Amino acid sequence: MSRMCELTGKGVMSGNNVSHANNKTRRKFLPNLCRVTLMSEATGMSYRLRVSAAALRSVEHRGGLDAFLLKSGERELSPRARLLRKEIIKKTAEQAAA
């Protein structure tokens, strides 16, 4: 498994450790990933995702998984999140038509 958020696509960044003597050595900045189960109201299913803590706060702020995926653009989402977004759009269209 790669160290990448399944909603936002946030991944590992690289940089430098800088000592007091200003020596620089390479290091990695890892995202704070949490394995969570998020419920979709439109599909009625729960999805187990590996999400960064910042993305989890954004999901709660926007009002749940469905609202987060519908409000965010295609380019902002990871490939798995794009598939979930398409499913949710399809289900909401079916519910609106019925």
Secondary structure in CASP SS format (residue, H / E / C, confidence):
PFRMAT SS
TARGET T0000
AUTHOR 0000-0000-0000
METHOD secondary structure of the structure
MODEL  1
M C 1.00
S C 1.00
R C 1.00
M C 1.00
C C 1.00
E C 1.00
L C 1.00
T C 1.00
G C 1.00
K C 1.00
G C 1.00
V C 1.00
M E 1.00
S E 1.00
G E 1.00
N E 1.00
N E 1.00
V E 1.00
S C 1.00
H C 1.00
A C 1.00
N C 1.00
N C 1.00
K E 1.00
T E 1.00
R E 1.00
R E 1.00
K E 1.00
F E 1.00
L C 1.00
P C 1.00
N C 1.00
L E 1.00
C E 1.00
R E 1.00
V E 1.00
T E 1.00
L E 1.00
M E 1.00
S C 1.00
E C 1.00
A C 1.00
T C 1.00
G C 1.00
M C 1.00
S E 1.00
Y E 1.00
R E 1.00
L E 1.00
R E 1.00
V E 1.00
S E 1.00
A H 1.00
A H 1.00
A H 1.00
L H 1.00
R H 1.00
S H 1.00
V H 1.00
E H 1.00
H H 1.00
R H 1.00
G C 1.00
G C 1.00
L H 1.00
D H 1.00
A H 1.00
F H 1.00
L H 1.00
L H 1.00
K H 1.00
S C 1.00
G C 1.00
E H 1.00
R H 1.00
E H 1.00
L C 1.00
S C 1.00
P H 1.00
R H 1.00
A H 1.00
R H 1.00
L H 1.00
L H 1.00
R H 1.00
K H 1.00
E H 1.00
I H 1.00
I H 1.00
K H 1.00
K H 1.00
T H 1.00
A H 1.00
E H 1.00
Q H 1.00
A H 1.00
A H 1.00
A C 1.00
END
